[in-house]
Amino acid sequence: MTTPHETILVVDDEADFANGLARQLRAGFPDAEVLVATSGKAGLDLLGRSDPAVLLTDLRMPDMDGLELMAHAQTQDATPSVILLTAHGTIETAVTALKNGAYDFLTKPVRREDLYRAVTKGLERCRLLRENRQLREEMSRTGMERTLIGETPAMRRLKETIAAVAASDYTVLVRGESGTGKELVAASIHALSGRAQRPIVSVHCPAIPDQLLESELFGHVKGAFTGAERSRKGLFMSAAGGTIVLDEIGDISPGIQTKLLRVLQEHEIRPVGSSGTVKVDVRIIASTNQALEARIKSGEFREDLFYRLNVLTIHTPPLRDRADDIPLLADHFLVQTCREMQIAAKRLSPEAMACLCGREWPGNVRELQNFVRRLAVFCPGPTVEMAHLRLVDGPADCAAPVAEPTLTPYKDAKAHVVDEFTRRYVERLLERTEGNISEAARISGLERVSLQKILRRLGIGGAGRE
């Protein structure tokens, strides 16, 4: 399957072979435009003008070989998936090609099923790269590069939900444990919405005393109370046209709940001390880590307000439900911390990473971030080792990944920890590449043969898939 405007470029100095390959591709991918060049230089010219999604090129050509053409392709903004073709297929040639950035490798004569499989996967890869590039551009535009780190199914569902919710203008209730990133979810919704160019105003409700919260939210007129020497418009008016985020909405008093209900029903506010109301155009995003249903039963939270807030609901997953994201998060936080401290970059050793993956994080992502910050402070060298984890938090919390009831020889314990980390990494790698060994090897920087050996050693399925 292809999408509109996708191009497949075939480059081979044997004209009959190139045209025969093109006929097969046109039959198998009728929606794609298939172009043919019979020399490396002609291919280079078409490469610059056609922006192909997949480039199939002969490895050995007289004027410009396939590796040189591939090097030019890799300088383009939209890097095509390069599939090398050769009648001289050897393991050494394949390894060299893959290490230099080829997506796949086919030997002549090319079987139709192998061709279709490789091109289908190559098209999928190119689409993902283009989507990722567009997403990075959008994230850069909206200042979201620090948000929503993770690729687990739970995080993919969260991102999909945010994108769907952002397209509407309804009130949103973000629910989740402390430290799961509810404020980042709210910021992401605003950044992807039609209100992105307007203000986003966030207020942490429990931090403001009840007697001041009403004035803070809705404003007041001059003389409304002692000390009100001039009028103030309040946070709802400050967010006009944009979004207001009410953090920890479950902690507001019954009086404020009543006034907030009026805002949701009538889209208007009444400043403290005023006899009139003011219309407001604001999207409300509320967040809470509390069970609002229980607070409704105890009479602490209005049921009608709950249903007004609960138009669209997003649940932020706790870190225990997305443990496979811990390596990504830990690496990200370590890079971020080193940049904040203006020190040389550091990395986590496999043993240290395995320890972090095996710990429980009741404080969720926020706890992990603070722990990584401490590691950066207490690690003087370029690599965070187990000794630094014990220095920061003691040895007890890092015993879990080893899971040994008694002490074992250092070599055996270390091998166990490394195997656990390797297993997590490789399983996530294969999930991301849908079992494509060539793509997994390219992403990981491992040779395909080495990756297959790891899969066989750990007994992970997929060792034989290409």
Secondary structure, 3 states (H helix, E strand, C coil): CCCCCCEEEEECCCHHHHHHHHHHHHHHCCCCEEEEECCHHHHHHHHHHHCCCEEEEECCCCCCCHHHHHHHHCCCCCCCEEEEEECCCCHHHHHHHHHCCCCEEEECCCCHHHHHHHHHHHHHHHHHHHHHHHHHHHHHHHCCCCCCCCCCHHHHHHHHHHHHHHCCCCCEEEECCCCCCHHHHHHHHHHCCCCCCCCEEEEEHHHCCHHHHHHHHHCECCCCCCCCCCCECHHHHHCCCCEEEEECHHHCCHHHHHHHHHHHHHCEECCECCCCCEECCCEEEEEECCCHHHHHHCCCCCHHHHHHHCCEEEECCCHHHHHHHHHHHHHHHHHHHHHHHCCCCCEECHHHHHHHHHCCCCCHHHHHHHHHHHHHHHCCCCEECHHHHHHHHCCHHHCCCCCCCCCCCHHHHHHHHHHHHHHHHHHHHHHHHCCCHHHHHHHHCCCHHHHHHHHHHHCCCCCCCC
